[in-house]
Amino acid sequence: MQSWIRFRRADGSIGHGRTDGVGSDRVIEYDGPGYVDPRPTGAAYKLDELHLLAPCEPGKVVALWNNFHALARKLEKPVPTHPLFLIKPATSLAGPGDAVERPRSYDGKIVYEGELGIVIGKKARNVSVAEAASHIFGYTIVNDVTAAELIAADPSFPQWTRAKGFDTFGCIGPAIVPGFDWRAASVKTRLDGVERQNYPLSDMIFSPEEQVSRISQDLTLMPGDVIAVGTSLGVGSMKDGAVVEVSIDGIGSLVNHVRG
């Protein structure tokens, strides 16, 4: 299965490319990201010659909450009738191998949330569920990092965007896989080598197509935007120096570390 990556060359320039899937070490360069109908440049690289970046540059990341039945049961929350979401800004973007930087203004708990990410391929506004699949370019991995103690720091206003919007708190990568069959896949998160999350994506409350359709009724989704579909059981804190790896078979592994 093909996958799309974004990379930095040894000379510091940035490019886009396609591989033949997880484990392939040959990258065919294209003149843009996969969702803009790019053309091959004629260049090719070995994967280990390149530094991987976040595979897309979203204008926004739409991050869902309470989108898995198991977590809703644990939290004793009702199943929502519409996706519950917040927006992570484009400035929160981090890629494979990047550090999650502890904010200078915050010394509390920083939390990992391993998730599947939907990458939008074409503009979506008021699309139906039946139309939604044609607006999905592919799937990636997200670590939706959160400064957990900020959410309820002010009892008059839950601060979801502040807690999740810091620079480097939107980890995405390593690749985008079009046509990925999420129904049979699971998300696994390891913290310093110890498995902390292992949950099936089939437990989602709203399918990717339902998410794209319903969210597009609320705001316009643009090519390159990412929907983080929400997380399930096993969320926990990351100490300074910790290494977190989120993996989904068929997409790969997203590895980041916390820098205080």
Beta strands, then each sheet from edge to edge (+ up, - down):
strand 1: 3-8
strand 2: 14-19
strand 3: 26-30
strand 4: 40-46
strand 5: 51-53
strand 6: 60-65
strand 7: 84-89
strand 8: 93-94
strand 9: 99-101
strand 10: 110-112
strand 11: 114-120
strand 12: 136-144
strand 13: 146-147
strand 14: 170-177
strand 15: 186-191
strand 16: 194-200
strand 17: 226-228
strand 18: 236-237
strand 19: 243-248
strand 20: 252-259
sheet 1: 4+ 3- 2+ 1- 5+
sheet 2: 7+ 6- 17- 11+ 12- 14+ 8+
sheet 3: 9+ 20+ 19- 15+ 16-
sheet 4: 13+ 10- 18+
end
